[in-house]
Amino acid sequence: MKKISIFTKENILSFLYISLLLAIGRLIPHPPNFTPILAAAIVAPYIMNNKILALLVPLSAMVIADLFIGFYSGIIWVYGSILLCGILSENLKRFGNYKLQLGIMAIMSPILFFIITNFSVWFLYDYYPKTFEGLLLCYTMGLPFFKNTMLSTLIYTGLFVVFIDFLKNTPFGLKLQKI
């Protein structure tokens, strides 16, 4: 049996280019939480031929951007929620039409991200009382950020789908995994 390496020149270059573009999308001025990262996490499993690289692309973009922005104590919750969304998207690929799957993930991912990251703010910091009411207040205060996360994920996922469809129908012959 022939062993396939993920460390091909094509895979490494694609990984670096996409990661850098996503990091730039996070570094340029934008409304809070309006970035392409979650959309990339859910779309990457559909376009990359390696599951591990697909999951690492949005995380590497986060690390690159965080080198400039700064690291923070809740980073594991943020990175973990992005990773979870990528894993769920990877597993959803088995069912139905890819546009429907990505649509479902474009709605589910911001909700998961909101629930996980706001829980981490309540849990890790002393901004809110460690009570059920404090947790509800934390979620309430996070709603403006949720709106931006939802909008950006829907918009960027839509743009990625349009771009994928464009590339599929060009002489470039983009080879997409299971699309």
C-alpha positions as CSV (number, residue, x, y, z in Angstrom):
1,M,0.0,0.0,0.0
2,K,1.3,3.4,-1.0
3,K,1.6,5.9,1.8
4,I,0.3,9.4,1.0
5,S,2.1,12.3,2.5
6,I,0.3,15.4,3.6
7,F,3.5,17.3,3.3
8,T,3.5,17.8,-0.4
9,K,4.6,21.1,-1.9
10,E,1.0,21.8,-3.1
11,N,-0.5,21.1,0.3
12,I,2.0,23.2,2.2
13,L,1.6,26.2,-0.2
14,S,-2.2,26.0,-0.1
15,F,-2.1,25.8,3.6
16,L,0.2,28.8,4.0
17,Y,-1.7,31.0,1.4
18,I,-5.1,30.3,2.9
19,S,-3.9,30.7,6.5
20,L,-2.2,34.0,5.6
21,L,-5.3,35.3,3.8
22,L,-7.5,34.4,6.7
23,A,-5.1,36.0,9.2
24,I,-5.1,39.2,7.1
25,G,-9.0,39.1,7.2
26,R,-8.7,39.1,11.0
27,L,-6.1,41.8,11.2
28,I,-7.6,44.4,8.8
29,P,-10.0,46.8,10.4
30,H,-13.4,45.2,10.8
31,P,-16.4,45.2,13.1
32,P,-15.9,43.1,16.2
33,N,-16.2,39.3,15.5
34,F,-16.8,40.0,11.7
35,T,-14.1,37.7,10.3
36,P,-13.9,34.8,7.8
37,I,-12.5,32.3,10.3
38,L,-15.6,30.4,11.2
39,A,-16.7,30.2,7.6
40,A,-13.2,28.9,6.7
41,A,-13.5,26.3,9.4
42,I,-16.7,24.9,8.0
43,V,-15.7,25.2,4.3
44,A,-12.1,23.9,4.5
45,P,-13.1,20.2,5.0
46,Y,-15.0,20.4,1.6
47,I,-12.1,21.9,-0.4
48,M,-8.9,20.4,1.1
49,N,-7.9,16.9,0.4
50,N,-6.6,16.3,3.9
51,K,-8.7,16.3,7.1
52,I,-5.9,17.4,9.4
53,L,-4.8,20.3,7.2
54,A,-8.5,21.4,6.8
55,L,-8.9,21.6,10.5
56,L,-5.5,23.3,11.0
57,V,-6.0,26.1,8.5
58,P,-8.4,28.3,10.5
59,L,-6.4,27.6,13.7
60,S,-3.1,28.6,12.1
61,A,-4.7,31.8,10.8
62,M,-5.8,32.5,14.4
63,V,-2.3,31.9,15.7
64,I,-0.7,34.1,13.0
65,A,-3.2,36.9,13.8
66,D,-2.8,36.5,17.6
67,L,0.9,36.9,17.2
68,F,0.1,40.5,16.3
69,I,-3.1,41.0,18.3
70,G,-1.9,39.3,21.4
71,F,-2.8,36.0,23.2
72,Y,-5.4,35.9,25.9
73,S,-6.4,33.5,28.7
74,G,-9.6,32.3,27.0
75,I,-7.8,31.3,23.8
76,I,-8.3,27.6,24.3
77,W,-12.1,28.1,24.3
78,V,-12.0,30.2,21.2
79,Y,-9.7,27.8,19.3
80,G,-11.6,24.8,20.6
81,S,-15.0,26.1,19.4
82,I,-13.5,26.8,15.9
83,L,-12.0,23.3,15.9
84,L,-15.3,21.8,17.0
85,C,-17.1,23.6,14.1
86,G,-14.6,22.2,11.6
87,I,-15.0,18.7,13.0
88,L,-18.8,18.9,12.8
89,S,-18.6,20.2,9.2
90,E,-16.2,17.4,8.3
91,N,-18.7,14.8,9.7
92,L,-21.7,16.5,8.1
93,K,-20.2,16.0,4.7
94,R,-21.6,12.5,4.5
95,F,-25.2,13.7,4.3
96,G,-27.0,15.4,1.5
97,N,-26.2,18.4,-0.7
98,Y,-23.0,20.3,0.2
99,K,-24.8,23.7,-0.1
100,L,-27.4,22.6,2.4
101,Q,-24.8,21.2,4.7
102,L,-22.8,24.4,4.6
103,G,-25.9,26.4,5.2
104,I,-26.7,24.4,8.3
105,M,-23.1,24.8,9.5
106,A,-23.2,28.6,8.8
107,I,-26.1,28.9,11.2
108,M,-24.9,26.3,13.8
109,S,-21.3,27.4,14.0
110,P,-21.9,31.0,15.3
111,I,-24.4,29.6,17.8
112,L,-21.9,27.1,19.1
113,F,-19.1,29.7,19.1
114,F,-21.4,32.1,21.0
115,I,-22.4,29.5,23.6
116,I,-18.8,28.3,24.2
117,T,-16.9,31.5,24.2
118,N,-19.4,33.4,26.3
119,F,-19.5,30.6,28.8
120,S,-15.7,30.9,29.0
121,V,-15.9,34.6,29.7
122,W,-18.4,34.0,32.5
123,F,-16.3,31.1,33.8
124,L,-12.8,32.6,33.6
125,Y,-13.2,36.2,34.4
126,D,-14.8,38.2,37.3
127,Y,-16.9,40.4,35.0
128,Y,-20.2,38.6,36.0
129,P,-21.3,36.9,39.2
130,K,-20.9,33.1,39.2
131,T,-24.6,32.6,39.3
132,F,-27.2,31.5,36.7
133,E,-28.2,35.2,36.5
134,G,-24.6,36.2,35.9
135,L,-24.3,33.7,33.1
136,L,-27.5,35.0,31.5
137,L,-26.2,38.5,31.8
138,C,-22.9,37.4,30.2
139,Y,-24.9,35.9,27.2
140,T,-27.0,39.0,27.0
141,M,-24.0,41.3,26.9
142,G,-22.5,39.1,24.1
143,L,-25.4,39.5,21.8
144,P,-23.9,42.3,19.7
145,F,-20.9,40.2,19.1
146,F,-23.1,37.2,18.2
147,K,-24.9,39.3,15.5
148,N,-21.6,40.1,13.8
149,T,-20.4,36.5,14.1
150,M,-23.6,35.2,12.5
151,L,-23.6,37.8,9.7
152,S,-19.9,37.3,8.9
153,T,-20.2,33.5,8.9
154,L,-23.2,33.6,6.6
155,I,-21.7,36.1,4.2
156,Y,-18.2,34.5,4.0
157,T,-19.7,31.0,3.7
158,G,-21.8,32.3,0.8
159,L,-18.9,33.9,-0.8
160,F,-16.8,30.8,-0.4
161,V,-19.6,28.7,-2.1
162,V,-19.8,31.1,-5.0
163,F,-16.0,31.0,-5.4
164,I,-16.0,27.2,-5.2
165,D,-18.7,27.0,-7.8
166,F,-16.9,29.4,-10.0
167,L,-13.6,27.4,-9.8
168,K,-15.4,24.1,-10.4
169,N,-16.7,25.5,-13.7
170,T,-13.4,26.9,-15.0
171,P,-10.6,25.3,-16.9
172,F,-8.6,25.4,-13.7
173,G,-10.4,22.2,-12.8
174,L,-10.6,22.7,-9.1
175,K,-10.8,19.2,-7.6
176,L,-13.1,19.5,-4.6
177,Q,-13.5,16.7,-2.1
178,K,-16.9,15.1,-2.3
179,I,-18.6,18.2,-3.9
